Amino acid sequence: MRVFAAIAGALLLAGCQTAGQSDATVSDWKIEQKQDEISGKVRTNISATTVKVDLTSHSGIHAAVLGLSCTKGAPSIMVYYDWPVGTTNNAAISYRFDDAPGVDVKNFRMMNLQAVVIDNKAEVSKFLSQLPTARTLYFRVSSPVAGQSNALFGVRGGSMALDALNQECSTGPA
């Protein structure tokens, strides 16, 4: 958990906008490349951090990280929380870009009670189709045990994140 908190803190600072930047040059995404220790291939990490978190069952300062990645050549979406949010059997996942209608995610997995993974091809395609022009993403996990965990992400520059994801997926597995 300490490692996650350190990463989340660093990522919070990475997406800061400086005064005078126009929307065309602003990106809320952190896109970094590093060499894979096993394959030697260059891998890309694509992430955005929360602007605001609203919880019904926890108090204090919390963060969440939105990640785009490739698994076996296919894109996937992950949202990591620094607190337990539910299980695959008891959670409901919803999101909304900007003022678009909300979407209920039917096919997802929860990992370690704290990470939502969306890797169903249709669900990923629907999500990624809205990303290039979006400015904000509202993401909610509801569960009877953990309550509602609402995360607001800035996602400006989504076309750059999508380009990086498409490049990552075209290079094949690490």
C-alpha positions as CSV (number, residue, x, y, z in Angstrom):
1,M,0.0,0.0,0.0
2,R,2.9,2.4,0.7
3,V,4.3,1.8,-2.8
4,F,0.9,2.6,-4.3
5,A,0.6,5.8,-2.2
6,A,4.1,6.9,-3.4
7,I,3.2,6.1,-7.0
8,A,-0.2,7.9,-6.7
9,G,1.5,10.9,-5.2
10,A,4.1,11.2,-7.9
11,L,1.4,10.7,-10.6
12,L,-0.7,13.4,-9.0
13,L,2.1,15.9,-9.7
14,A,2.8,14.6,-13.2
15,G,-0.4,15.8,-14.8
16,C,-0.3,19.4,-13.6
17,Q,-1.1,22.1,-16.1
18,T,1.0,25.2,-16.2
19,A,-0.5,28.7,-16.6
20,G,-0.9,29.8,-20.2
21,Q,-1.2,26.4,-21.8
22,S,-4.0,25.9,-24.3
23,D,-6.2,22.8,-24.3
24,A,-4.5,21.7,-27.5
25,T,-1.2,21.2,-25.7
26,V,-2.5,20.1,-22.3
27,S,-2.5,16.4,-21.3
28,D,-3.6,14.9,-18.1
29,W,-1.9,11.6,-19.0
30,K,1.5,10.4,-17.9
31,I,3.0,8.4,-20.7
32,E,6.4,6.9,-19.9
33,Q,8.5,4.2,-21.5
34,K,10.9,1.8,-19.8
35,Q,12.7,-1.3,-20.8
36,D,11.1,-4.6,-19.8
37,E,13.5,-6.5,-17.5
38,I,12.7,-9.9,-19.0
39,S,12.2,-9.4,-22.7
40,G,14.3,-6.3,-23.2
41,K,11.5,-4.6,-25.2
42,V,10.5,-1.1,-24.5
43,R,7.1,-1.0,-22.7
44,T,4.8,2.0,-22.3
45,N,3.0,2.9,-19.0
46,I,-0.1,5.1,-19.6
47,S,-1.9,6.6,-16.6
48,A,-4.0,9.5,-15.3
49,T,-4.6,10.2,-11.6
50,T,-7.7,11.5,-9.8
51,V,-8.6,15.1,-9.6
52,K,-11.2,14.3,-6.9
53,V,-12.3,11.3,-4.9
54,D,-15.7,11.0,-3.1
55,L,-16.3,8.0,-0.8
56,T,-19.3,7.0,1.3
57,S,-17.4,4.6,3.6
58,H,-13.9,6.1,4.1
59,S,-12.6,9.4,5.3
60,G,-9.2,10.9,4.7
61,I,-7.2,11.7,1.6
62,H,-7.4,9.0,-1.1
63,A,-6.3,8.6,-4.7
64,A,-7.0,6.4,-7.7
65,V,-5.1,5.8,-10.9
66,L,-6.5,5.1,-14.3
67,G,-4.3,2.9,-16.4
68,L,-4.4,1.8,-20.1
69,S,-2.3,-1.2,-21.0
70,C,-2.0,-4.2,-23.3
71,T,-2.3,-7.8,-22.3
72,K,-1.6,-10.4,-24.9
73,G,-1.8,-7.7,-27.6
74,A,-5.3,-6.5,-26.6
75,P,-6.0,-3.2,-24.8
76,S,-7.4,-3.1,-21.3
77,I,-8.5,-0.5,-18.8
78,M,-7.5,-0.6,-15.1
79,V,-8.6,1.7,-12.2
80,Y,-6.5,1.2,-9.1
81,Y,-7.8,2.5,-5.7
82,D,-5.8,2.9,-2.5
83,W,-8.6,1.4,-0.5
84,P,-10.9,-1.7,-0.8
85,V,-13.8,-1.0,-3.2
86,G,-15.5,-4.4,-3.7
87,T,-15.3,-7.8,-5.4
88,T,-16.3,-9.1,-8.8
89,N,-19.4,-10.7,-7.2
90,N,-20.7,-7.7,-5.3
91,A,-19.5,-4.6,-7.2
92,A,-21.3,-2.5,-9.8
93,I,-19.2,-0.3,-12.2
94,S,-20.3,2.8,-14.0
95,Y,-18.6,5.7,-15.7
96,R,-19.3,8.8,-17.7
97,F,-17.2,11.0,-19.9
98,D,-17.9,14.8,-19.7
99,D,-21.7,15.2,-20.1
100,A,-22.3,12.0,-22.1
101,P,-24.8,9.5,-20.8
102,G,-23.5,7.1,-18.1
103,V,-22.4,3.6,-19.0
104,D,-22.9,0.5,-16.7
105,V,-20.0,-1.9,-17.2
106,K,-21.3,-5.5,-17.4
107,N,-18.0,-7.3,-17.9
108,F,-15.2,-6.5,-15.5
109,R,-13.0,-8.2,-12.9
110,M,-11.9,-7.0,-9.5
111,M,-8.3,-7.7,-8.3
112,N,-7.2,-7.6,-4.7
113,L,-10.4,-5.8,-3.7
114,Q,-8.8,-2.5,-5.0
115,A,-8.4,-2.7,-8.8
116,V,-11.1,-2.8,-11.5
117,V,-10.0,-4.5,-14.7
118,I,-12.0,-4.0,-17.9
119,D,-10.6,-6.3,-20.7
120,N,-13.8,-7.4,-22.5
121,K,-13.3,-6.3,-26.1
122,A,-16.7,-4.6,-26.5
123,E,-16.5,-2.8,-23.1
124,V,-13.0,-1.6,-23.9
125,S,-13.9,-0.4,-27.4
126,K,-16.9,1.5,-26.0
127,F,-14.7,3.2,-23.4
128,L,-11.8,4.0,-25.8
129,S,-14.2,5.5,-28.4
130,Q,-15.1,8.3,-26.1
131,L,-11.6,9.0,-24.8
132,P,-9.9,11.1,-27.5
133,T,-12.2,14.1,-27.1
134,A,-13.1,13.8,-23.4
135,R,-12.0,16.2,-20.7
136,T,-13.2,14.4,-17.6
137,L,-14.1,10.9,-16.6
138,Y,-16.3,10.1,-13.7
139,F,-15.8,6.5,-12.5
140,R,-17.8,4.8,-9.8
141,V,-17.6,1.5,-8.0
142,S,-20.6,0.6,-5.8
143,S,-20.6,-2.3,-3.5
144,P,-22.7,-3.3,-0.4
145,V,-19.6,-3.6,1.7
146,A,-17.5,-0.7,0.6
147,G,-20.3,1.8,-0.4
148,Q,-19.7,4.1,-3.3
149,S,-16.2,5.1,-4.5
150,N,-16.5,7.9,-7.0
151,A,-13.3,9.1,-8.8
152,L,-13.0,12.1,-11.1
153,F,-10.1,11.9,-13.6
154,G,-8.9,14.6,-15.9
155,V,-8.4,12.9,-19.3
156,R,-7.5,15.8,-21.6
157,G,-5.0,14.6,-24.2
158,G,-6.8,11.2,-24.5
159,S,-5.9,11.0,-28.2
160,M,-2.2,10.9,-27.2
161,A,-2.9,8.2,-24.6
162,L,-4.9,6.2,-27.2
163,D,-2.0,6.6,-29.8
164,A,0.4,5.3,-27.1
165,L,-1.9,2.4,-26.3
166,N,-2.3,1.4,-29.9
167,Q,1.5,1.5,-30.4
168,E,2.0,-0.6,-27.3
169,C,-0.6,-3.2,-28.4
170,S,1.0,-3.4,-31.9
171,T,4.4,-4.3,-30.5
172,G,3.1,-7.6,-29.1
173,P,3.7,-9.1,-25.6
174,A,6.8,-8.3,-23.6
